[in-house]
């Protein structure tokens, strides 16, 4: 009999992430299983359990990779003024979800890690996105306090995320027989909120 293939942890992890990436390019996450993944890689399911502890932990590493990719997609936003920068950020978010819909589904349909290093790494990446939005809002309206900016960033990005999610699911409806465009709705959302924010602060 052939001897079982041996894998160093780092090499095995890279193989697992590559196999998950290939799978999620074509298939939703609910079709993926530990057994199927082990078969793709050429190892026993118990080997993956030994490395990750559980299938859920394995998926959390996929989520970390997804968040890293999302960070890469938005880090290059260099528009000179806040409004076009936020619009570019929102559109990059939408385009990322369109390119990798099954990774996106995994990120938001499965609970994120609840404790330990995975939780800390995920929270740091998510917080970095909110911090970017907060800073841009304060640049747009310098009178905005820290708490107001924190709340507004989450309110604004929750709205952006909702449009992206509805757009992916084709649930935004139609106008004169044509589907409403997510990019146009994002532009309208940000134009309205930012104009209102500037106007409200001037009145105050």
N, C-alpha and C positions, 0 to 999 in steps of 0.2 A: 504493500500500500504506500501511496505517496505520503510524505510527511506533511502535516498541516502547515499552511503558509504562516510565517511569523511576521509581525508588524511592530515596529517601534511606535510608541504612542503618538509622537508628532507626525510620523508618516501616515499612520492610520487615520488620525484626525483630518489630515489634508485630504485623504482619499474619501472619507465620509462626507466632508463638506463639498467636494467635487461631485460626488454621486448625488447628494441632495440637490445641488445646483442643477445638474442635468435633469433630474426628475421633475423639479419644480418649474423648469422651463416649459414643460409639456403637460404636466398633470397637477391637479389639486392635491393638497397635503393629505386629505383623508384617504387617498389611495396608497399612500406610503406606509409601510410597516417596518418594524425592526427586522423581521425575517427577510422581507424583500430587499432591504438595504444591505443586509449581510450577504445576501446572494449576489447582489451587484458587485460588491467589493471582493468577495471571495474569502469570507471568514465566517465563523460561527456567530449566531446571535449573542451567545454568552460573552464573546470577546467584546462586543459593543457595550453590553451591559457592564462589563468590568471597567471599561474606559469611562463611561458616562454616568453610570449609576442607574439610569432609567431612560426610556425613550423620550420622555418629556424634556429631560435635561439636554439630550442630544438636540432636540428641536430648538431649545433656547440658544444653543451655539449658532444655529442657522439664523435665528433672529438677530443675534449680535452681528453676524456678517451682513445681514440685510440693513441694519442700522448704520453700519460702516459704509455701505454702498450709498445709502441715502445721504449721509453726511458728505460723501464725496461729490454727490450730485448737486448739493446746495452750496458747497464751500466756495465755488467760483463766482458767486453772485457779486459783481463789482459795480453795479449801476451807481451813478454819482449821488442821486437823491433818494430819499426814503421810499416814496411811493412806487417808482418803477422797480426799486430793489425788492420790495415786498411782493409786487406782482410777479417778478421773475422767480422769486422763491416759491410762491404758490404754484406757478406753472411748472417749475422743476419737480415739485411734489407730485403733481398730476401726471406728468410725463413718466416719472419713475414708476408710479403705480400702473400705468398703462404698459410699460415695458416688462414689468415683473409682477403680473397680477396674482400669481400663486404664492410668491414670496410675500407679497402684500397681505394676502389672505391669512397666511400663517402668522404674520406679525400681529394682526389685530383679532383674529378668531381664536387664538390659543392664548391662555393666560401667560403673562410674562413671569419670569422667575420671582420668587417671593422673598428670598434671603440669600446671603452669601455673596461670593464674588460675581456670579452671573447677574444677580439683582443690582449690585453696585455698578457694574459695567453698563447694563442696559439703562439704568436711571441717569447715569452721567451723559450718555449719548442723547437721550430724550431731552434732558434739561438743557443741553447745549443748543438744541434747536429753539427751545422757548427763549433762552437768553438772547439769541440772535434776533428774534422777533421783538422782544422787549426793548433791546437797545435801539432798534430801528424805529420803533414807535416813539421812544423818548427823543430821538433825533428829529422826528417829524413834528412832535409837540413837546418842546422842552419843559413846559409847565406840568407835564404828567409826573406824578409822584411814583416812587418805587412800587408801592402796593397796587396803585392804579394800573401801572404798566404791566405788572405781573398778571393781574386779573384780565386786562384787555388782551394780552398776548394769548392767553388760553381761550378766551372767548372768540377771538378772531380766528385762531388756528383750529379751534373746534368746528367753526363754520366752514373753513377751507376743507378740513378733513371730511365733513359731512357731504359736501358737494363732490369731492373726489370719490367717496364710497358710493354715493348714489349714481355717479357717472359710470363707474365700473359695472354696477349692476343694471345699468340702463333703466333707471327709475326716475329720471328727471322730467319726463314727459316730452310733448311735442308742440310745435307751433307751425300751423299751416302745413301739416304733414311731415315736417322735418324735426329730427331730435334736437332738443336744446343743447348747445355746445358748452361743455364744462369750462373751457378757457374763457368764453365770453361771460359766463356767470361769475367766475372768479374775479374777472376784471371789474364787473359791476359791484360785486360785494366789497372789494377793497376800495374802490373809488368812493362808494357811499359811506363806508365806515370811517375812512380817513378824512373825508370832507366833514363829516359830522363831528369827529374828534377835534379837528381844528376849530370849527365853528363854535362848539360848546365851550372850549377853553377860552376863546376870545370873549364870549359873552360873560364868562365868570370873571 
